[in-house]
Amino acid sequence: MLSAFVRAFKTPDLRNKILFTLAIMAIYRLGTHLPSPGIDYSLVQQCQQTASASGSILGMANLFSGGAMMQLSVFALGIMPYITAAIIVQLLTVVIPRFEELKKEGQAGQTKMTQYTRYLTIGLAVLQASTLVVIAREPARLFGGTCTTIMPDDGIGTLVLLVLTLTAGTGLIMWLAELITEKGIGNGMSLLIFVSIAATFPSSLSVIYQQSVTTFVLVMIMGLAIITAVVYVEQSSRRIPVQYAKRMVGRRQYGGTSTYIPLKLNMANVIPIIFAASILMLPQMIANFSRPTDPTATEQPGWVTFIDRYLSMGMGGTGTHWVYMVVYTAMIIFFTFFYVGVTFQPTEVADNMKRYGGFIPGIRAGRPTAEYLQYVSTRITTPGAIYLAILSLIPLIAFNVLNVSDFPLGGASILIIVGVGLQTVLQIESQLQQHDYEGFLR
């Protein structure tokens, strides 16, 4: 591995791409600590001392922003508007015929879809920025405790400027990600998400170390085991053999080759976890707006108490109730099958194979092939859904058993870290191989 890094930095073009990517990452991290206009950063720090990002209603958004959400910085919205927009556009390809046509048009259609994603990202950024500004006017709803104010001036001009700043921050993040994709190494948006999540690891591990050295060692051993298991599962796939028949076009013969269709064990990736966490965040957010903001108030509506007890993720230091875990697991399993059913179309795959003379050995072309692909997809999606559910429950179990309030190695965070890391390393290795073969191709 070390020799590969040395070879990468000895290759001029690859070295420039890696250094350019690191420079963009540094600019992104700088923006996560740049205070937004109208926000008193000293007051934000005081409020953070009584709050926990992992236990708040905006824990998922704070995770994907690298902690910028709880700091209300210029990049406070982080990547979440783009992630949400990309998921919505992908799901709309099944509902809207125009999007389905664009998907089949190749590169030109993909460019148009990307443009729609950008427009939707800006719209969602304005909506989320407005919501965050409303919450920031009453910071007790965001940070909890006795936090009373973080905005010395909450006039209409300051609020509008803050919304514009947060929206512009999201637009700048999209531009930085595209720069990495075009001139750097790896997928830009994925790498920025990687940096955001990885930036929270040192502080989380430091808190665990200060609590107990024994717990810290146990968490590190668990983390190594989890990463090993995730790498193994993410690399697992079911290879369905495909044979293409020979055919004559003019005087030339085509086909006669063998290939395979790789069906990953986890075809849904991290999407089901994001869906389930986002939906379960809604009742917490509604209850939070109905909670009394007076620190001395002790009474609150009964349904708010019910949500705090049964549908909250470890809030109030009482751990996560088993009802929340059961609902969370059921939603992850449901969204796994739903997302795979939307994105993987066995009928379309079977039609494309039939059009180009391909068939699965022992299976007739057409409808039998589609039924076979659906059967295999369902069989491998079941363990994939259970795997996602177990992985997402690890932080909640760690909170209840080990009393670790901010367990960084589980759920969506570890999936993204491992997935993006593997993808980037493979891209670097492919470019190194191209450099090694350069003498033969010149």
C-alpha positions, -999 to 999 in steps of 0.1 A, spaced: 0 0 0 28 24 9 46 16 -24 13 25 -43 12 59 -25 49 65 -34 42 56 -71 11 78 -71 31 109 -60 59 100 -84 35 102 -113 32 140 -122 -4 140 -135 -17 118 -107 2 138 -81 -14 171 -94 -48 156 -92 -44 143 -57 -29 177 -45 -58 196 -62 -83 173 -45 -67 179 -11 -67 217 -17 -104 217 -25 -111 196 7 -91 221 28 -113 250 13 -144 230 21 -133 224 57 -125 261 61 -160 270 50 -175 247 77 -158 269 104 -166 303 88 -194 320 108 -225 331 90 -236 368 91 -257 377 121 -246 347 141 -225 353 173 -200 324 172 -191 328 209 -228 323 218 -230 292 195 -200 277 213 -217 283 247 -249 266 235 -229 236 221 -216 228 255 -251 218 266 -260 200 234 -252 167 216 -254 166 178 -260 129 178 -290 132 200 -306 162 184 -333 162 158 -308 174 132 -282 148 140 -282 133 104 -279 167 88 -251 177 112 -233 144 103 -233 151 66 -222 187 71 -192 177 92 -205 195 123 -212 227 104 -249 225 111 -245 229 149 -221 258 143 -244 276 118 -215 283 95 -215 293 59 -216 256 49 -242 247 76 -265 229 51 -237 208 39 -244 181 12 -279 172 24 -298 194 -2 -279 178 -30 -283 143 -16 -321 148 -12 -324 163 -47 -304 134 -63 -326 108 -46 -358 126 -56 -347 129 -93 -337 93 -93 -371 82 -80 -390 105 -104 -375 86 -133 -400 58 -126 -430 82 -123 -423 109 -149 -420 96 -185 -398 126 -195 -372 117 -169 -373 80 -181 -366 92 -216 -337 113 -205 -322 83 -186 -322 63 -219 -305 91 -239 -271 84 -226 -246 112 -218 -269 140 -231 -298 129 -210 -276 125 -180 -264 160 -184 -300 173 -185 -308 152 -154 -278 167 -136 -291 202 -145 -325 194 -130 -308 181 -98 -289 213 -94 -321 234 -97 -338 212 -72 -308 215 -49 -310 252 -48 -348 251 -42 -343 227 -13 -314 248 0 -337 278 3 -363 258 21 -339 242 45 -321 275 51 -354 292 60 -362 263 84 -328 265 100 -331 303 104 -365 299 121 -350 274 145 -320 297 151 -343 324 163 -352 301 192 -319 282 197 -333 261 226 -351 241 199 -318 233 182 -294 230 211 -317 223 240 -308 233 276 -309 269 286 -296 284 253 -316 316 247 -300 335 218 -273 332 192 -285 361 169 -281 395 186 -300 411 156 -329 390 143 -344 417 120 -358 408 86 -327 420 68 -304 398 88 -327 368 83 -328 373 45 -291 377 44 -286 345 64 -309 325 41 -290 338 10 -256 330 26 -266 294 35 -281 289 0 -250 303 -17 -229 280 5 -247 250 -9 -242 263 -44 -204 267 -37 -202 232 -24 -217 218 -56 -192 238 -76 -163 225 -55 -175 190 -59 -177 193 -97 -141 207 -97 -129 176 -79 -147 153 -104 -134 172 -134 -98 180 -124 -92 159 -93 -94 122 -83 -126 104 -75 -162 116 -73 -163 151 -60 -196 149 -41 -188 116 -25 -154 128 -14 -169 159 3 -193 136 21 -164 115 31 -145 145 45 -176 157 64 -181 124 81 -144 117 87 -139 151 103 -163 141 132 -143 110 141 -114 126 161 -137 145 184 -160 115 189 -131 92 197 -116 118 220 -148 120 240 -149 82 244 -113 81 255 -119 108 281 -149 87 294 -130 54 298 -98 40 283 -113 5 284 -143 16 265 -121 33 240 -101 1 233 -133 -19 230 -148 7 206 -116 5 184 -117 -33 183 -154 -31 174 -147 -5 148 -120 -27 131 -144 -57 131 -172 -35 116 -150 -21 89 -138 -56 79 -174 -69 77 -186 -39 57 -157 -42 32 -165 -79 28 -202 -73 23 -198 -43 0 -175 -63 -23 -199 -93 -24 -221 -98 -55 -240 -125 -73 -226 -130 -108 -253 -142 -132 -237 -156 -163 -248 -143 -197 -240 -158 -231 -243 -138 -263 -251 -158 -294 -230 -155 -326 -246 -134 -354 -235 -123 -388 -237 -87 -399 -226 -85 -435 -194 -105 -437 -185 -99 -401 -193 -121 -371 -204 -106 -338 -212 -121 -304 -202 -155 -291 -188 -140 -259 -195 -148 -223 -200 -122 -195 -220 -118 -163 -244 -94 -146 -231 -85 -111 -259 -80 -86 -245 -65 -54 -257 -79 -20 -263 -43 -9 -278 -27 -41 -296 0 -21 -263 13 -5 -270 38 22 -303 52 9 -327 31 31 -309 43 62 -312 80 51 -349 75 43 -357 58 76 -338 83 97 -353 113 79 -389 100 84 -383 92 120 -369 127 124 -402 143 115 -421 135 147 -391 146 168 -391 179 149 -428 184 153 -425 176 190 -396 200 194 -416 229 180 -444 221 204 -421 219 234 -421 249 258 -390 272 253 -391 284 289 -362 265 307 -382 266 340 -413 249 324 -418 213 335 -451 204 319 -455 195 282 -482 178 261 -486 141 266 -479 132 229 -446 151 231 -437 130 261 -447 98 242 -424 108 212 -395 117 236 -398 82 252 -406 59 223 -396 77 190 -364 96 199 -329 85 193 -312 85 227 -324 120 236 -321 131 272 -295 106 282 -321 78 287 -310 57 258 -330 46 228 -362 27 235 -367 -7 218 -399 6 201 -377 31 182 -353 3 172 -381 -20 160 -397 8 139 -363 19 126 -354 -17 115 -388 -23 99 -385 10 79 -350 2 67 -360 -33 55 -391 -18 37 -371 10 20 -344 -14 10 -369 -35 -10 -387 -4 -22 -355 13 -35 -342 -19 -52 -376 -24 -68 -375 11 -82 -339 12 -94 -334 -24 -106 -359 -33 -134 -356 -70 -144 -379 -66 -173 -358 -39 -188 -326 -59 -183 -342 -90 -199 -354 -69 -229 -320 -54 -235 -304 -89 -233 -329 -103 -258 -324 -73 -282 -286 -80 -284 -289 -118 -285 -279 -125 -249 -294 -152 -227 -288 -168 -193 -277 -205 -198 -307 -227 -189 -332 -198 -189 -354 -188 -219 -351 -152 -231 -378 -127 -224 -403 -131 -195 -386 -162 -180 -353 -143 -178 -371 -113 -161 -387 -137 -136 -354 -153 -128 -337 -120 -123 -365 -109 -100 -362 -141 -80 -324 -137 -76 -328 -100 -67 -353 -108 -40 -331 -135 -25 -300 -113 -22 -319 -82 -12 -332 -100 20 -298 -105 36 -288 -71 23 -317 -54 41 -309 -73 73 -273 -63 70 -283 -26 67 -306 -29 97 -279 -44 119 -254 -19 109 -277 10 116 -286 -3 151 -249 -5 162 -247 32 174 -280 28 192 -269 -4 210 -235 12 218 -254 40 235 -275 17 256 -248 -9 265 -216 10 265 -231 44 274 -213 59 244 -234 89 233 -215 95 200 -205 62 184 -189 71 151 -184 36 136 -218 25 125 -248 32 103 -246 55 73 -212 70 83 -192 38 81 -210 27 48 -201 60 32 -165 60 45 -158 25 33 -177 28 0 -160 61 -10 -126 49 2 -128 17 -19 -140 36 -50 -112 63 -48 -85 37 -42 -97 17 -72 -96 48 -94 -61 56 -83 -50 20 -90 -65 21 -125 -47 53 -133 -14 38 -120 -20 9 -143 -25 32 -172 8 49 -164 26 15 -163 13 6 -197 20 40 -212 51 27 -230 31 1 -249 2 25 -258 24 54 -270 
